[in-house]
Amino acid sequence: MKATSACPCEPAHLARVQRRLWMRLLPWLRYYQCEKCHKYQLAKPLTVDNARAIAASERAGVRPAS
Ligand SMILES: [Zn+2]
């Protein structure tokens, strides 16, 4: 299903959007739109949550030495 395949951006860029009716058939997936390339896609919420957590910890933690 081309319309719902993932874009090459980081999952952390995905934002939740309202699901279409037929997506009730796939309750383990959520519908997202990429904030970078604006592509709509289905993804597992855990994948996105993990990616967001990693991105957040990278922003908060590791800083380049000066
Ligand atoms: Zn993207």
N, CA, C, O and the ligand as a Tripos MOL2 file, in Angstrom:
@<TRIPOS>MOLECULE
protein
  265   263    67     0     0
PROTEIN
NO_CHARGES

@<TRIPOS>ATOM
      1 N           0.8450   -1.2000    0.0000 N.3       1 MET1
      2 CA          0.0000    0.0000    0.0000 C.3       1 MET1
      3 C           0.8800    1.2500    0.0000 C.2       1 MET1
      4 O           1.3440    1.6890    1.0520 O.2       1 MET1
      5 N           1.1000    1.8010   -1.1510 N.am      2 LYS2
      6 CA          2.0430    2.8990   -1.3210 C.3       2 LYS2
      7 C           1.6670    4.1270   -0.4830 C.2       2 LYS2
      8 O           2.5330    4.8050    0.0700 O.2       2 LYS2
      9 N           0.3910    4.3920   -0.4030 N.am      3 ALA3
     10 CA         -0.0750    5.6180    0.2480 C.3       3 ALA3
     11 C           0.2700    5.6580    1.7300 C.2       3 ALA3
     12 O           0.3200    6.7360    2.3240 O.2       3 ALA3
     13 N           0.5100    4.4920    2.3350 N.am      4 THR4
     14 CA          0.7360    4.4720    3.7690 C.3       4 THR4
     15 C           2.1470    4.0330    4.1270 C.2       4 THR4
     16 O           2.4410    3.8120    5.3010 O.2       4 THR4
     17 N           3.0230    3.9020    3.1380 N.am      5 SER5
     18 CA          4.3830    3.4740    3.4340 C.3       5 SER5
     19 C           5.1630    4.6210    4.0870 C.2       5 SER5
     20 O           4.8620    5.7980    3.8820 O.2       5 SER5
     21 N           6.1660    4.2440    4.8730 N.am      6 ALA6
     22 CA          6.8880    5.2350    5.6600 C.3       6 ALA6
     23 C           7.8020    6.0890    4.7810 C.2       6 ALA6
     24 O           8.3550    5.6070    3.7920 O.2       6 ALA6
     25 N           7.9530    7.3470    5.1470 N.am      7 CYS7
     26 CA          8.8900    8.2310    4.4730 C.3       7 CYS7
     27 C          10.2770    8.0140    5.0770 C.2       7 CYS7
     28 O          10.3870    7.3940    6.1350 O.2       7 CYS7
     29 N          11.3370    8.5050    4.4350 N.am      8 PRO8
     30 CA         12.6930    8.2310    4.9170 C.3       8 PRO8
     31 C          13.1270    9.1130    6.0880 C.2       8 PRO8
     32 O          14.2560    8.9860    6.5630 O.2       8 PRO8
     33 N          12.2650    9.9910    6.5560 N.am      9 CYS9
     34 CA         12.6450   10.8870    7.6550 C.3       9 CYS9
     35 C          12.6510   10.1350    8.9870 C.2       9 CYS9
     36 O          12.1920    8.9950    9.0660 O.2       9 CYS9
     37 N          13.1640   10.7700   10.0130 N.am     10 GLU10
     38 CA         13.1620   10.1960   11.3490 C.3      10 GLU10
     39 C          11.7220   10.0610   11.8530 C.2      10 GLU10
     40 O          10.9110   10.9650   11.6480 O.2      10 GLU10
     41 N          11.3950    8.9330   12.5140 N.am     11 PRO11
     42 CA         10.0410    8.7680   13.0670 C.3      11 PRO11
     43 C           9.6780    9.8550   14.0760 C.2      11 PRO11
     44 O           8.4990   10.1020   14.3300 O.2      11 PRO11
     45 N          10.6850   10.5010   14.6460 N.am     12 ALA12
     46 CA         10.4230   11.5570   15.6280 C.3      12 ALA12
     47 C           9.7070   12.7450   15.0030 C.2      12 ALA12
     48 O           9.1470   13.5730   15.7220 O.2      12 ALA12
     49 N           9.7160   12.8400   13.6900 N.am     13 HIS13
     50 CA          9.0580   13.9550   13.0080 C.3      13 HIS13
     51 C           7.5820   13.6880   12.7510 C.2      13 HIS13
     52 O           6.8740   14.5520   12.2350 O.2      13 HIS13
     53 N           7.1160   12.5000   13.1080 N.am     14 LEU14
     54 CA          5.7280   12.1530   12.7990 C.3      14 LEU14
     55 C           4.7770   12.7600   13.8210 C.2      14 LEU14
     56 O           5.0260   12.7080   15.0260 O.2      14 LEU14
     57 N           3.6950   13.3300   13.3320 N.am     15 ALA15
     58 CA          2.6730   13.9170   14.1920 C.3      15 ALA15
     59 C           1.3630   13.1680   13.9890 C.2      15 ALA15
     60 O           1.0010   12.8320   12.8620 O.2      15 ALA15
     61 N           0.6470   12.9060   15.0950 N.am     16 ARG16
     62 CA         -0.6120   12.1830   15.0070 C.3      16 ARG16
     63 C          -1.6510   12.9730   14.2310 C.2      16 ARG16
     64 O          -1.7790   14.1850   14.4010 O.2      16 ARG16
     65 N          -2.3860   12.2830   13.3840 N.am     17 VAL17
     66 CA         -3.5240   12.8910   12.7020 C.3      17 VAL17
     67 C          -4.7300   11.9750   12.8450 C.2      17 VAL17
     68 O          -4.6030   10.8080   13.2150 O.2      17 VAL17
     69 N          -5.8990   12.5230   12.5470 N.am     18 GLN18
     70 CA         -7.1400   11.7530   12.6590 C.3      18 GLN18
     71 C          -7.1100   10.5540   11.7230 C.2      18 GLN18
     72 O          -6.7470   10.6710   10.5520 O.2      18 GLN18
     73 N          -7.4960    9.4060   12.2510 N.am     19 ARG19
     74 CA         -7.4810    8.1950   11.4360 C.3      19 ARG19
     75 C          -8.6740    8.1400   10.4930 C.2      19 ARG19
     76 O          -9.7530    8.6490   10.7940 O.2      19 ARG19
     77 N          -8.4540    7.5120    9.3490 N.am     20 ARG20
     78 CA         -9.5650    7.2240    8.4470 C.3      20 ARG20
     79 C         -10.3520    6.0480    9.0080 C.2      20 ARG20
     80 O          -9.8640    5.2900    9.8460 O.2      20 ARG20
     81 N         -11.5700    5.9180    8.5280 N.am     21 LEU21
     82 CA        -12.4640    4.8900    9.0660 C.3      21 LEU21
     83 C         -11.9080    3.4790    8.8800 C.2      21 LEU21
     84 O         -11.9820    2.6490    9.7860 O.2      21 LEU21
     85 N         -11.3510    3.2180    7.6930 N.am     22 TRP22
     86 CA        -10.8700    1.8620    7.4090 C.3      22 TRP22
     87 C          -9.6890    1.4870    8.2870 C.2      22 TRP22
     88 O          -9.3490    0.3090    8.3960 O.2      22 TRP22
     89 N          -9.0650    2.4630    8.9080 N.am     23 MET23
     90 CA         -7.8920    2.1620    9.7270 C.3      23 MET23
     91 C          -8.2710    1.5070   11.0510 C.2      23 MET23
     92 O          -7.4030    1.0390   11.7880 O.2      23 MET23
     93 N          -9.5750    1.4770   11.3520 N.am     24 ARG24
     94 CA        -10.0240    0.7170   12.5190 C.3      24 ARG24
     95 C          -9.6980   -0.7610   12.3510 C.2      24 ARG24
     96 O          -9.6410   -1.5100   13.3260 O.2      24 ARG24
     97 N          -9.4850   -1.1700   11.1100 N.am     25 LEU25
     98 CA         -9.1110   -2.5550   10.8460 C.3      25 LEU25
     99 C          -7.6730   -2.8320   11.2680 C.2      25 LEU25
    100 O          -7.2610   -3.9890   11.3550 O.2      25 LEU25
    101 N          -6.9160   -1.7850   11.5270 N.am     26 LEU26
    102 CA         -5.5070   -1.9240   11.9170 C.3      26 LEU26
    103 C          -5.2830   -1.2210   13.2530 C.2      26 LEU26
    104 O          -4.5870   -0.2080   13.3140 O.2      26 LEU26
    105 N          -5.8760   -1.7600   14.3290 N.am     27 PRO27
    106 CA         -5.8740   -1.0450   15.6130 C.3      27 PRO27
    107 C          -4.4910   -0.9060   16.2330 C.2      27 PRO27
    108 O          -4.3020   -0.0840   17.1300 O.2      27 PRO27
    109 N          -3.5280   -1.6870   15.7790 N.am     28 TRP28
    110 CA         -2.1760   -1.6080   16.3500 C.3      28 TRP28
    111 C          -1.3360   -0.5100   15.6900 C.2      28 TRP28
    112 O          -0.2040   -0.2440   16.0940 O.2      28 TRP28
    113 N          -1.9230    0.1230   14.6600 N.am     29 LEU29
    114 CA         -1.2040    1.1900   13.9700 C.3      29 LEU29
    115 C          -1.8850    2.5290   14.2080 C.2      29 LEU29
    116 O          -3.0880    2.5940   14.4610 O.2      29 LEU29
    117 N          -1.1010    3.5940   14.1230 N.am     30 ARG30
    118 CA         -1.6540    4.9420   14.1990 C.3      30 ARG30
    119 C          -1.3360    5.6650   12.9040 C.2      30 ARG30
    120 O          -0.4020    5.3160   12.1810 O.2      30 ARG30
    121 N          -2.1350    6.6760   12.6350 N.am     31 TYR31
    122 CA         -1.9660    7.4300   11.4040 C.3      31 TYR31
    123 C          -1.1890    8.7050   11.7240 C.2      31 TYR31
    124 O          -1.5410    9.4420   12.6460 O.2      31 TYR31
    125 N          -0.1480    8.9550   10.9680 N.am     32 TYR32
    126 CA          0.7290   10.0930   11.2360 C.3      32 TYR32
    127 C           0.9680   10.8970    9.9680 C.2      32 TYR32
    128 O           0.8190   10.3950    8.8540 O.2      32 TYR32
    129 N           1.3410   12.1560   10.1620 N.am     33 GLN33
    130 CA          1.8510   12.9610    9.0580 C.3      33 GLN33
    131 C           3.2420   13.4340    9.4200 C.2      33 GLN33
    132 O           3.4720   13.9340   10.5210 O.2      33 GLN33
    133 N           4.1700   13.2740    8.4890 N.am     34 CYS34
    134 CA          5.5390   13.7090    8.7200 C.3      34 CYS34
    135 C           5.5880   15.2380    8.7080 C.2      34 CYS34
    136 O           5.0400   15.8810    7.8130 O.2      34 CYS34
    137 N           6.2540   15.8060    9.7150 N.am     35 GLU35
    138 CA          6.3660   17.2590    9.7930 C.3      35 GLU35
    139 C           7.4170   17.7880    8.8260 C.2      35 GLU35
    140 O           7.4810   18.9910    8.5720 O.2      35 GLU35
    141 N           8.2270   16.9080    8.2930 N.am     36 LYS36
    142 CA          9.2900   17.3220    7.3680 C.3      36 LYS36
    143 C           8.8120   17.3030    5.9240 C.2      36 LYS36
    144 O           8.8790   18.3150    5.2260 O.2      36 LYS36
    145 N           8.3240   16.1330    5.4750 N.am     37 CYS37
    146 CA          7.9470   15.9960    4.0700 C.3      37 CYS37
    147 C           6.4330   15.9450    3.8850 C.2      37 CYS37
    148 O           5.9450   15.8590    2.7580 O.2      37 CYS37
    149 N           5.6800   15.9980    5.0070 N.am     38 HIS38
    150 CA          4.2140   16.0570    4.9880 C.3      38 HIS38
    151 C           3.5650   14.8250    4.3890 C.2      38 HIS38
    152 O           2.4350   14.8820    3.9050 O.2      38 HIS38
    153 N           4.2770   13.7170    4.4220 N.am     39 LYS39
    154 CA          3.7020   12.4730    3.9170 C.3      39 LYS39
    155 C           2.8630   11.8050    5.0100 C.2      39 LYS39
    156 O           3.2760   11.7200    6.1660 O.2      39 LYS39
    157 N           1.6810   11.3360    4.6170 N.am     40 TYR40
    158 CA          0.8460   10.5750    5.5340 C.3      40 TYR40
    159 C           1.2840    9.1200    5.5300 C.2      40 TYR40
    160 O           1.6380    8.5680    4.4880 O.2      40 TYR40
    161 N           1.2570    8.5020    6.7130 N.am     41 GLN41
    162 CA          1.6940    7.1210    6.8030 C.3      41 GLN41
    163 C           1.2020    6.4740    8.0880 C.2      41 GLN41
    164 O           0.8980    7.1450    9.0740 O.2      41 GLN41
    165 N           1.1340    5.1480    8.0440 N.am     42 LEU42
    166 CA          0.7950    4.3710    9.2240 C.3      42 LEU42
    167 C           2.0720    3.9490    9.9240 C.2      42 LEU42
    168 O           3.0600    3.6010    9.2780 O.2      42 LEU42
    169 N           2.0480    3.9810   11.2520 N.am     43 ALA43
    170 CA          3.2180    3.5500   12.0030 C.3      43 ALA43
    171 C           2.7740    2.9990   13.3480 C.2      43 ALA43
    172 O           1.6850    3.3000   13.8350 O.2      43 ALA43
    173 N           3.6440    2.1850   13.9360 N.am     44 LYS44
    174 CA          3.3740    1.6870   15.2840 C.3      44 LYS44
    175 C           3.6670    2.7990   16.2900 C.2      44 LYS44
    176 O           4.7260    3.4240   16.2300 O.2      44 LYS44
    177 N           2.7340    3.0500   17.2160 N.am     45 PRO45
    178 CA          2.9470    4.1260   18.1920 C.3      45 PRO45
    179 C           4.2300    3.9460   18.9820 C.2      45 PRO45
    180 O           4.8920    4.9310   19.3110 O.2      45 PRO45
    181 N           4.5940    2.7110   19.2920 N.am     46 LEU46
    182 CA          5.8210    2.4610   20.0610 C.3      46 LEU46
    183 C           7.0490    2.9510   19.3070 C.2      46 LEU46
    184 O           7.9550    3.5370   19.8990 O.2      46 LEU46
    185 N           7.0780    2.7130   18.0060 N.am     47 THR47
    186 CA          8.2070    3.1420   17.1860 C.3      47 THR47
    187 C           8.3780    4.6490   17.2590 C.2      47 THR47
    188 O           9.4900    5.1560   17.4070 O.2      47 THR47
    189 N           7.2530    5.3650   17.1530 N.am     48 VAL48
    190 CA          7.3050    6.8250   17.1640 C.3      48 VAL48
    191 C           7.6640    7.3370   18.5540 C.2      48 VAL48
    192 O           8.4680    8.2580   18.6920 O.2      48 VAL48
    193 N           7.0620    6.7340   19.5910 N.am     49 ASP49
    194 CA          7.3600    7.1600   20.9620 C.3      49 ASP49
    195 C           8.8370    6.9620   21.2820 C.2      49 ASP49
    196 O           9.4700    7.8360   21.8740 O.2      49 ASP49
    197 N           9.3830    5.8170   20.8910 N.am     50 ASN50
    198 CA         10.7990    5.5530   21.1330 C.3      50 ASN50
    199 C          11.6830    6.5620   20.4080 C.2      50 ASN50
    200 O          12.6420    7.0830   20.9780 O.2      50 ASN50
    201 N          11.3550    6.8310   19.1590 N.am     51 ALA51
    202 CA         12.1520    7.7690   18.3780 C.3      51 ALA51
    203 C          12.1000    9.1660   18.9980 C.2      51 ALA51
    204 O          13.1040    9.8770   19.0380 O.2      51 ALA51
    205 N          10.9140    9.5480   19.4790 N.am     52 ARG52
    206 CA         10.7730   10.8590   20.1230 C.3      52 ARG52
    207 C          11.5850   10.9170   21.4170 C.2      52 ARG52
    208 O          12.2260   11.9250   21.7160 O.2      52 ARG52
    209 N          11.5480    9.8220   22.1770 N.am     53 ALA53
    210 CA         12.2850    9.7770   23.4410 C.3      53 ALA53
    211 C          13.7850    9.9000   23.1860 C.2      53 ALA53
    212 O          14.4910   10.6140   23.8990 O.2      53 ALA53
    213 N          14.2610    9.1970   22.1650 N.am     54 ILE54
    214 CA         15.6890    9.2540   21.8370 C.3      54 ILE54
    215 C          16.0690   10.6550   21.3700 C.2      54 ILE54
    216 O          17.0980   11.1900   21.7840 O.2      54 ILE54
    217 N          15.2440   11.2520   20.5080 N.am     55 ALA55
    218 CA         15.5150   12.5970   20.0100 C.3      55 ALA55
    219 C          15.5210   13.5990   21.1550 C.2      55 ALA55
    220 O          16.3550   14.5040   21.1890 O.2      55 ALA55
    221 N          14.5930   13.4420   22.0910 N.am     56 ALA56
    222 CA         14.5060   14.3650   23.2240 C.3      56 ALA56
    223 C          15.7280   14.2490   24.1230 C.2      56 ALA56
    224 O          16.2620   15.2560   24.5890 O.2      56 ALA56
    225 N          16.1710   13.0100   24.3670 N.am     57 SER57
    226 CA         17.3290   12.8220   25.2380 C.3      57 SER57
    227 C          18.5900   13.3370   24.5670 C.2      57 SER57
    228 O          19.5060   13.8220   25.2300 O.2      57 SER57
    229 N          18.6290   13.2260   23.2360 N.am     58 GLU58
    230 CA         19.7990   13.7510   22.5180 C.3      58 GLU58
    231 C          19.8380   15.2780   22.5990 C.2      58 GLU58
    232 O          20.9010   15.8810   22.7420 O.2      58 GLU58
    233 N          18.6520   15.8890   22.5040 N.am     59 ARG59
    234 CA         18.5930   17.3520   22.6110 C.3      59 ARG59
    235 C          18.9800   17.7970   24.0210 C.2      59 ARG59
    236 O          19.6810   18.7930   24.1980 O.2      59 ARG59
    237 N          18.5130   17.0480   25.0180 N.am     60 ALA60
    238 CA         18.7090   17.4470   26.4100 C.3      60 ALA60
    239 C          20.1110   17.1310   26.9010 C.2      60 ALA60
    240 O          20.6840   17.8850   27.6870 O.2      60 ALA60
    241 N          20.6610   16.0220   26.4420 N.am     61 GLY61
    242 CA         21.8940   15.5060   26.9970 C.3      61 GLY61
    243 C          23.1480   15.9220   26.2630 C.2      61 GLY61
    244 O          23.7910   16.9150   26.6060 O.2      61 GLY61
    245 N          23.4840   15.1530   25.2560 N.am     62 VAL62
    246 CA         24.7820   15.2970   24.6080 C.3      62 VAL62
    247 C          24.9640   16.6770   23.9800 C.2      62 VAL62
    248 O          24.2080   17.0690   23.0910 O.2      62 VAL62
    249 N          25.9400   17.3840   24.4340 N.am     63 ARG63
    250 CA         26.2630   18.6920   23.8350 C.3      63 ARG63
    251 C          27.6970   18.6460   23.3240 C.2      63 ARG63
    252 O          28.5590   18.0130   23.9350 O.2      63 ARG63
    253 N          27.9460   19.3060   22.2210 N.am     64 PRO64
    254 CA         29.3240   19.3250   21.7080 C.3      64 PRO64
    255 C          30.2560   20.0520   22.6760 C.2      64 PRO64
    256 O          29.9210   21.1200   23.1870 O.2      64 PRO64
    257 N          31.4090   19.4750   22.9190 N.am     65 ALA65
    258 CA         32.3760   20.0980   23.8120 C.3      65 ALA65
    259 C          32.9040   21.3850   23.2000 C.2      65 ALA65
    260 O          33.1550   21.4650   21.9970 O.2      65 ALA65
    261 N          33.0660   22.3920   24.0530 N.am     66 SER66
    262 CA         33.5520   23.6810   23.5230 C.3      66 SER66
    263 C          34.8240   24.1030   24.2470 C.2      66 SER66
    264 O          35.3850   25.1560   23.9450 O.2      66 SER66
    265 ZN          9.0770   12.5500    6.0740 Zn       67 ZN67
@<TRIPOS>BOND
     1     1     2 1
     2     2     3 1
     3     3     4 2
     4     3     5 am
     5     5     6 1
     6     6     7 1
     7     7     8 2
     8     7     9 am
     9     9    10 1
    10    10    11 1
    11    11    12 2
    12    11    13 am
    13    13    14 1
    14    14    15 1
    15    15    16 2
    16    15    17 am
    17    17    18 1
    18    18    19 1
    19    19    20 2
    20    19    21 am
    21    21    22 1
    22    22    23 1
    23    23    24 2
    24    23    25 am
    25    25    26 1
    26    26    27 1
    27    27    28 2
    28    27    29 am
    29    29    30 1
    30    30    31 1
    31    31    32 2
    32    31    33 am
    33    33    34 1
    34    34    35 1
    35    35    36 2
    36    35    37 am
    37    37    38 1
    38    38    39 1
    39    39    40 2
    40    39    41 am
    41    41    42 1
    42    42    43 1
    43    43    44 2
    44    43    45 am
    45    45    46 1
    46    46    47 1
    47    47    48 2
    48    47    49 am
    49    49    50 1
    50    50    51 1
    51    51    52 2
    52    51    53 am
    53    53    54 1
    54    54    55 1
    55    55    56 2
    56    55    57 am
    57    57    58 1
    58    58    59 1
    59    59    60 2
    60    59    61 am
    61    61    62 1
    62    62    63 1
    63    63    64 2
    64    63    65 am
    65    65    66 1
    66    66    67 1
    67    67    68 2
    68    67    69 am
    69    69    70 1
    70    70    71 1
    71    71    72 2
    72    71    73 am
    73    73    74 1
    74    74    75 1
    75    75    76 2
    76    75    77 am
    77    77    78 1
    78    78    79 1
    79    79    80 2
    80    79    81 am
    81    81    82 1
    82    82    83 1
    83    83    84 2
    84    83    85 am
    85    85    86 1
    86    86    87 1
    87    87    88 2
    88    87    89 am
    89    89    90 1
    90    90    91 1
    91    91    92 2
    92    91    93 am
    93    93    94 1
    94    94    95 1
    95    95    96 2
    96    95    97 am
    97    97    98 1
    98    98    99 1
    99    99   100 2
   100    99   101 am
   101   101   102 1
   102   102   103 1
   103   103   104 2
   104   103   105 am
   105   105   106 1
   106   106   107 1
   107   107   108 2
   108   107   109 am
   109   109   110 1
   110   110   111 1
   111   111   112 2
   112   111   113 am
   113   113   114 1
   114   114   115 1
   115   115   116 2
   116   115   117 am
   117   117   118 1
   118   118   119 1
   119   119   120 2
   120   119   121 am
   121   121   122 1
   122   122   123 1
   123   123   124 2
   124   123   125 am
   125   125   126 1
   126   126   127 1
   127   127   128 2
   128   127   129 am
   129   129   130 1
   130   130   131 1
   131   131   132 2
   132   131   133 am
   133   133   134 1
   134   134   135 1
   135   135   136 2
   136   135   137 am
   137   137   138 1
   138   138   139 1
   139   139   140 2
   140   139   141 am
   141   141   142 1
   142   142   143 1
   143   143   144 2
   144   143   145 am
   145   145   146 1
   146   146   147 1
   147   147   148 2
   148   147   149 am
   149   149   150 1
   150   150   151 1
   151   151   152 2
   152   151   153 am
   153   153   154 1
   154   154   155 1
   155   155   156 2
   156   155   157 am
   157   157   158 1
   158   158   159 1
   159   159   160 2
   160   159   161 am
   161   161   162 1
   162   162   163 1
   163   163   164 2
   164   163   165 am
   165   165   166 1
   166   166   167 1
   167   167   168 2
   168   167   169 am
   169   169   170 1
   170   170   171 1
   171   171   172 2
   172   171   173 am
   173   173   174 1
   174   174   175 1
   175   175   176 2
   176   175   177 am
   177   177   178 1
   178   178   179 1
   179   179   180 2
   180   179   181 am
   181   181   182 1
   182   182   183 1
   183   183   184 2
   184   183   185 am
   185   185   186 1
   186   186   187 1
   187   187   188 2
   188   187   189 am
   189   189   190 1
   190   190   191 1
   191   191   192 2
   192   191   193 am
   193   193   194 1
   194   194   195 1
   195   195   196 2
   196   195   197 am
   197   197   198 1
   198   198   199 1
   199   199   200 2
   200   199   201 am
   201   201   202 1
   202   202   203 1
   203   203   204 2
   204   203   205 am
   205   205   206 1
   206   206   207 1
   207   207   208 2
   208   207   209 am
   209   209   210 1
   210   210   211 1
   211   211   212 2
   212   211   213 am
   213   213   214 1
   214   214   215 1
   215   215   216 2
   216   215   217 am
   217   217   218 1
   218   218   219 1
   219   219   220 2
   220   219   221 am
   221   221   222 1
   222   222   223 1
   223   223   224 2
   224   223   225 am
   225   225   226 1
   226   226   227 1
   227   227   228 2
   228   227   229 am
   229   229   230 1
   230   230   231 1
   231   231   232 2
   232   231   233 am
   233   233   234 1
   234   234   235 1
   235   235   236 2
   236   235   237 am
   237   237   238 1
   238   238   239 1
   239   239   240 2
   240   239   241 am
   241   241   242 1
   242   242   243 1
   243   243   244 2
   244   243   245 am
   245   245   246 1
   246   246   247 1
   247   247   248 2
   248   247   249 am
   249   249   250 1
   250   250   251 1
   251   251   252 2
   252   251   253 am
   253   253   254 1
   254   254   255 1
   255   255   256 2
   256   255   257 am
   257   257   258 1
   258   258   259 1
   259   259   260 2
   260   259   261 am
   261   261   262 1
   262   262   263 1
   263   263   264 2
@<TRIPOS>SUBSTRUCTURE
     1 MET1         2 RESIDUE 1 A MET
     2 LYS2         6 RESIDUE 1 A LYS
     3 ALA3        10 RESIDUE 1 A ALA
     4 THR4        14 RESIDUE 1 A THR
     5 SER5        18 RESIDUE 1 A SER
     6 ALA6        22 RESIDUE 1 A ALA
     7 CYS7        26 RESIDUE 1 A CYS
     8 PRO8        30 RESIDUE 1 A PRO
     9 CYS9        34 RESIDUE 1 A CYS
    10 GLU10       38 RESIDUE 1 A GLU
    11 PRO11       42 RESIDUE 1 A PRO
    12 ALA12       46 RESIDUE 1 A ALA
    13 HIS13       50 RESIDUE 1 A HIS
    14 LEU14       54 RESIDUE 1 A LEU
    15 ALA15       58 RESIDUE 1 A ALA
    16 ARG16       62 RESIDUE 1 A ARG
    17 VAL17       66 RESIDUE 1 A VAL
    18 GLN18       70 RESIDUE 1 A GLN
    19 ARG19       74 RESIDUE 1 A ARG
    20 ARG20       78 RESIDUE 1 A ARG
    21 LEU21       82 RESIDUE 1 A LEU
    22 TRP22       86 RESIDUE 1 A TRP
    23 MET23       90 RESIDUE 1 A MET
    24 ARG24       94 RESIDUE 1 A ARG
    25 LEU25       98 RESIDUE 1 A LEU
    26 LEU26      102 RESIDUE 1 A LEU
    27 PRO27      106 RESIDUE 1 A PRO
    28 TRP28      110 RESIDUE 1 A TRP
    29 LEU29      114 RESIDUE 1 A LEU
    30 ARG30      118 RESIDUE 1 A ARG
    31 TYR31      122 RESIDUE 1 A TYR
    32 TYR32      126 RESIDUE 1 A TYR
    33 GLN33      130 RESIDUE 1 A GLN
    34 CYS34      134 RESIDUE 1 A CYS
    35 GLU35      138 RESIDUE 1 A GLU
    36 LYS36      142 RESIDUE 1 A LYS
    37 CYS37      146 RESIDUE 1 A CYS
    38 HIS38      150 RESIDUE 1 A HIS
    39 LYS39      154 RESIDUE 1 A LYS
    40 TYR40      158 RESIDUE 1 A TYR
    41 GLN41      162 RESIDUE 1 A GLN
    42 LEU42      166 RESIDUE 1 A LEU
    43 ALA43      170 RESIDUE 1 A ALA
    44 LYS44      174 RESIDUE 1 A LYS
    45 PRO45      178 RESIDUE 1 A PRO
    46 LEU46      182 RESIDUE 1 A LEU
    47 THR47      186 RESIDUE 1 A THR
    48 VAL48      190 RESIDUE 1 A VAL
    49 ASP49      194 RESIDUE 1 A ASP
    50 ASN50      198 RESIDUE 1 A ASN
    51 ALA51      202 RESIDUE 1 A ALA
    52 ARG52      206 RESIDUE 1 A ARG
    53 ALA53      210 RESIDUE 1 A ALA
    54 ILE54      214 RESIDUE 1 A ILE
    55 ALA55      218 RESIDUE 1 A ALA
    56 ALA56      222 RESIDUE 1 A ALA
    57 SER57      226 RESIDUE 1 A SER
    58 GLU58      230 RESIDUE 1 A GLU
    59 ARG59      234 RESIDUE 1 A ARG
    60 ALA60      238 RESIDUE 1 A ALA
    61 GLY61      242 RESIDUE 1 A GLY
    62 VAL62      246 RESIDUE 1 A VAL
    63 ARG63      250 RESIDUE 1 A ARG
    64 PRO64      254 RESIDUE 1 A PRO
    65 ALA65      258 RESIDUE 1 A ALA
    66 SER66      262 RESIDUE 1 A SER
    67 ZN67       265 GROUP 0 **** ****
